Amino acid sequence: MTLTAEKAATPLGAAVLWRNRWERLPPSLRGAVWVLSSALLFSLMGAMAKTIGSRLDSFQVAFFRALFGFVFILPFVLHSGLHGLRSERLTLHLIRGLFGGAAIMCGFYAMIHLPLADATALSFARALFLVPLAALFLGEQIGARRTLAALAGFAGVILMTRPDGEFHFATLIALLSAALVACVVIFVKKLSHADKPATLIFYSSAIAALMTSIPAFLVWTQPTPFEWLQLITMSLFGVMAQSCFIRGYALAEAAALAPLEYTRLLFAVAAGFMFFGDVPDSWTLGGATLIICSSVYIAHRESRQDPLSAE
């Protein structure tokens, strides 16, 4: 047996060997794997939230997601030292945290009261809100391709809501969540110029946990031991999904990874069918196809675009 084979025979050696092979892969491929893993974990989080929401109120589910999310990230944030939490923009952090807490509550309400595919598709409407917000508050120049990407994505979202003229309150809440997330992105861009990522994560998580605790207390139902386990697992999925997402975009270009985010729609359709018996209809399939294909095409064109001829 060779020395390499002997090392691989132990659990630690196998882990080291796997890590070395993983790090030899192209960064773009590793980034794609991280983003796809993020999409899968977000879908699992949504499925678990929908299951728990059959008995617990959506406000309560949102609170536990925010609370356990804060608990999970706290050791990593504090590892850099308390001095890293200082900020001269506490007011902006507070506003951003309030918007984030409201987005979490609206998002979980939508996941619990809508089919997972619909709630996931509507969450991508944040791109439509982000385009005008970035132009108004960040002074970004909005080109034709970026506008087309937002409009094409939103067209697919509308298809997936099956526009039959019937008003769905949960659909409105899902769109409100998307708008709030777009606002959070604007605040993050402003705050990231002066504060570290750990500072942003700490304040947003703490404020969201405090904010969601108020409505959760008003509708409180004591979770069973199994529901406690589900709530913790759901929150862990959410934290892991965010971590995978960040790792992916740290390795590869956004233009190449952005289309992969839309695989969340496919995972959501699969989870909805497997766990809740939601069978996707032609509106769902048509909207998902439009969103994914248009996003892949536009991202591909922008990645090949000559910077000197940018619109």
C-alpha distance (Angstrom), angle and dihedral (degrees) to the residues before:
residue distance angle dihedral
M1 . . .
T2 3.79 . .
L3 3.80 123.2 .
T4 3.82 90.8 -108.9
A5 3.79 91.5 51.1
E6 3.79 90.9 49.0
K7 3.81 91.1 53.0
A8 3.80 92.0 47.0
A9 3.81 89.9 52.9
T10 3.82 90.8 71.3
P11 3.82 122.1 69.9
L12 3.80 92.1 -121.7
G13 3.79 92.2 46.8
A14 3.79 91.8 49.1
A15 3.81 90.3 50.6
V16 3.82 91.7 50.6
L17 3.81 91.4 47.4
W18 3.80 91.6 49.2
R19 3.81 90.6 48.5
N20 3.80 92.0 51.5
R21 3.79 91.4 50.3
W22 3.79 90.3 47.1
E23 3.80 93.2 52.0
R24 3.80 91.1 50.3
L25 3.81 90.7 61.2
P26 3.83 117.1 99.0
P27 3.84 112.7 -87.1
S28 3.80 90.9 -122.9
L29 3.81 91.1 56.8
R30 3.80 93.1 47.1
G31 3.80 89.8 47.9
A32 3.80 90.4 52.1
V33 3.83 91.4 51.1
W34 3.82 91.1 50.8
V35 3.81 92.6 49.6
L36 3.80 92.8 46.8
S37 3.80 89.1 49.2
S38 3.80 88.6 51.0
A39 3.80 91.0 52.3
L40 3.81 91.7 50.5
L41 3.81 93.4 47.6
F42 3.82 92.6 48.2
S43 3.80 89.0 52.7
L44 3.81 91.9 49.2
M45 3.81 89.3 49.4
G46 3.80 89.8 52.3
A47 3.80 92.8 48.5
M48 3.79 91.7 50.0
A49 3.82 91.7 46.9
K50 3.79 90.3 51.5
T51 3.80 90.4 50.9
I52 3.80 93.3 49.7
G53 3.80 90.3 44.1
S54 3.77 91.2 64.7
R55 3.83 86.9 81.0
L56 3.80 108.2 11.0
D57 3.80 121.4 62.9
S58 3.81 117.0 -103.7
F59 3.83 89.9 -119.4
Q60 3.79 89.4 58.5
V61 3.81 92.6 47.9
A62 3.81 90.3 49.5
F63 3.81 90.9 50.1
F64 3.80 93.7 52.8
R65 3.82 90.6 46.9
A66 3.81 89.8 53.3
L67 3.82 94.2 41.6
F68 3.80 98.3 47.4
G69 3.79 90.2 40.0
F70 3.81 88.3 57.5
V71 3.81 91.8 46.7
F72 3.81 92.1 50.5
I73 3.81 95.7 50.3
L74 3.82 96.8 38.7
P75 3.85 97.0 85.6
F76 3.82 91.3 50.9
V77 3.80 92.6 47.5
L78 3.81 94.0 47.7
H79 3.80 91.4 46.3
S80 3.82 88.6 79.0
G81 3.82 90.7 55.0
L82 3.79 135.1 -101.3
H83 3.80 91.0 -89.1
G84 3.80 87.8 70.6
L85 3.82 90.2 65.5
R86 3.79 94.2 64.6
S87 3.78 114.7 114.1
E88 3.78 137.4 169.8
R89 3.80 91.2 -153.2
L90 3.78 102.0 64.6
T91 3.81 92.1 140.0
L92 3.80 91.3 57.8
H93 3.80 89.8 46.4
L94 3.80 89.8 52.7
I95 3.81 93.1 50.0
R96 3.78 91.5 45.4
G97 3.81 90.5 49.7
L98 3.81 91.9 50.4
F99 3.79 91.7 50.1
G100 3.80 89.3 47.3
G101 3.80 93.2 49.7
A102 3.80 91.2 49.6
A103 3.82 90.0 48.4
I104 3.82 90.8 52.5
M105 3.81 92.7 51.1
C106 3.81 92.9 47.0
G107 3.80 92.3 44.6
F108 3.80 94.4 52.3
Y109 3.80 91.4 45.4
A110 3.81 88.6 55.2
M111 3.83 93.7 46.4
I112 3.79 91.9 50.8
H113 3.82 97.9 44.1
L114 3.82 100.7 36.5
P115 3.81 132.5 53.7
L116 3.80 108.0 -87.5
A117 3.80 92.2 -116.6
D118 3.81 92.2 54.6
A119 3.80 94.1 46.0
T120 3.80 91.0 48.2
A121 3.79 93.5 47.6
L122 3.79 92.6 49.4
S123 3.79 90.6 51.4
F124 3.80 88.5 65.3
A125 3.80 89.1 63.1
R126 3.81 85.5 86.1
A127 3.81 86.5 88.6
L128 3.80 90.0 63.6
F129 3.80 91.6 52.4
L130 3.80 93.5 41.0
V131 3.81 94.6 58.8
P132 3.85 97.0 64.0
L133 3.82 92.6 34.7
A134 3.81 91.5 54.6
A135 3.78 90.4 49.2
L136 3.82 93.6 48.2
F137 3.81 101.7 41.0
L138 3.81 104.8 23.0
G139 3.78 100.1 33.9
E140 3.80 92.1 -127.2
Q141 3.78 118.8 165.7
I142 3.79 109.6 -121.2
G143 3.80 111.8 -147.4
A144 3.78 129.1 -161.0
R145 3.80 95.2 -101.1
R146 3.80 93.7 51.1
T147 3.79 90.5 49.3
L148 3.80 90.7 47.6
A149 3.81 91.0 50.4
A150 3.81 91.6 53.4
L151 3.79 94.1 45.8
A152 3.80 94.2 45.8
G153 3.78 91.3 48.7
F154 3.78 92.1 48.7
A155 3.80 90.9 48.3
G156 3.79 88.3 57.3
V157 3.80 90.1 47.7
I158 3.80 90.5 54.3
L159 3.79 90.9 50.3
M160 3.79 91.3 52.2
T161 3.81 91.9 53.6
R162 3.83 88.8 61.8
P163 3.81 97.1 -129.0
D164 3.80 100.9 -137.4
G165 3.81 97.1 148.1
E166 3.80 93.9 -101.4
F167 3.81 116.1 127.2
H168 3.80 114.9 -126.5
F169 3.81 114.6 -167.6
A170 3.82 91.9 -159.8
T171 3.81 89.3 56.0
L172 3.79 89.9 56.5
I173 3.81 90.4 49.2
A174 3.82 90.1 50.3
L175 3.80 90.6 53.5
L176 3.79 90.0 47.5
S177 3.80 88.7 53.3
A178 3.80 90.1 52.0
A179 3.82 90.9 50.8
L180 3.82 91.2 49.0
V181 3.81 91.3 50.0
A182 3.80 89.2 52.4
C183 3.81 88.9 53.4
V184 3.81 90.1 49.9
V185 3.82 89.7 53.8
I186 3.81 89.9 54.2
F187 3.81 91.1 51.8
V188 3.81 91.2 47.0
K189 3.79 91.1 53.7
K190 3.80 90.9 50.5
L191 3.80 94.9 45.2
S192 3.81 96.1 43.2
H193 3.81 90.8 68.7
A194 3.82 91.3 67.9
D195 3.83 107.7 18.3
K196 3.79 133.5 57.4
P197 3.83 122.1 -112.9
A198 3.83 90.1 -110.7
T199 3.80 89.5 57.5
L200 3.79 92.4 50.7
I201 3.81 92.7 47.4
F202 3.81 93.8 48.3
Y203 3.81 97.3 50.8
S204 3.80 95.9 40.1
S205 3.81 92.8 49.6
A206 3.81 94.6 44.5
I207 3.81 94.5 47.5
A208 3.81 92.9 44.9
A209 3.81 90.9 51.3
L210 3.80 92.1 50.1
M211 3.80 93.4 44.5
T212 3.81 96.1 49.6
S213 3.81 91.9 46.4
I214 3.83 92.0 72.9
P215 3.84 99.7 60.7
A216 3.82 89.6 35.5
F217 3.82 90.4 58.4
L218 3.82 90.9 50.5
V219 3.83 92.6 55.9
W220 3.81 97.3 31.7
T221 3.80 119.8 162.0
Q222 3.79 117.7 176.6
P223 3.82 108.4 -114.0
T224 3.78 119.0 -131.5
P225 3.83 118.7 -121.1
F226 3.82 89.7 -100.4
E227 3.81 90.9 49.4
W228 3.81 89.4 52.0
L229 3.80 87.9 55.9
Q230 3.80 90.7 48.1
L231 3.81 92.3 49.3
I232 3.80 92.0 50.7
T233 3.81 92.0 46.5
M234 3.80 91.6 47.7
S235 3.80 91.0 52.2
L236 3.79 91.3 46.9
F237 3.81 89.6 53.2
G238 3.80 89.4 52.2
V239 3.82 93.9 50.1
M240 3.81 91.6 45.9
A241 3.80 90.8 48.9
Q242 3.80 91.8 53.1
S243 3.80 90.9 47.1
C244 3.82 92.3 50.9
F245 3.79 90.2 47.6
I246 3.82 92.9 53.2
R247 3.81 92.7 45.1
G248 3.79 91.0 51.2
Y249 3.78 95.8 52.3
A250 3.80 90.5 45.4
L251 3.82 89.5 61.2
A252 3.81 105.6 40.9
E253 3.79 142.1 28.5
A254 3.78 118.0 -81.1
A255 3.82 92.2 -129.8
A256 3.80 90.3 60.9
L257 3.81 96.4 43.1
A258 3.82 101.7 39.9
P259 3.84 95.4 79.5
L260 3.81 89.7 54.3
E261 3.80 90.2 62.8
Y262 3.79 88.1 70.7
T263 3.78 90.5 65.4
R264 3.80 83.2 83.2
L265 3.80 84.5 79.8
L266 3.79 91.3 58.0
F267 3.81 92.6 46.2
A268 3.81 90.1 47.4
V269 3.81 91.8 51.6
A270 3.80 90.3 49.7
A271 3.82 93.3 46.7
G272 3.79 91.8 46.8
F273 3.79 91.2 52.6
M274 3.83 95.9 43.4
F275 3.81 98.8 44.9
F276 3.82 105.5 25.2
G277 3.80 105.9 21.6
D278 3.81 93.1 -117.1
V279 3.79 106.3 160.1
P280 3.83 112.3 -158.0
D281 3.78 113.3 -125.1
S282 3.80 130.6 -156.0
W283 3.84 92.3 -82.0
T284 3.78 91.3 55.3
L285 3.80 94.9 45.0
G286 3.81 93.2 43.5
G287 3.79 93.7 48.7
A288 3.81 93.2 46.4
T289 3.80 91.2 49.4
L290 3.80 92.5 49.9
I291 3.80 93.6 47.7
I292 3.80 95.3 47.5
C293 3.81 97.8 41.4
S294 3.80 95.5 44.9
S295 3.80 92.1 47.1
V296 3.81 93.4 48.9
Y297 3.80 91.8 48.1
I298 3.81 95.3 48.0
A299 3.81 94.1 44.0
H300 3.82 89.6 50.0
R301 3.80 92.0 50.8
E302 3.80 92.9 47.8
S303 3.81 92.3 48.7
R304 3.83 89.8 55.8
Q305 3.79 95.2 41.0
D306 3.80 117.9 117.7
P307 3.82 107.5 -119.7
L308 3.79 90.7 -139.1
S309 3.76 91.8 59.4
A310 3.78 96.7 42.7
E311 3.75 115.7 142.5
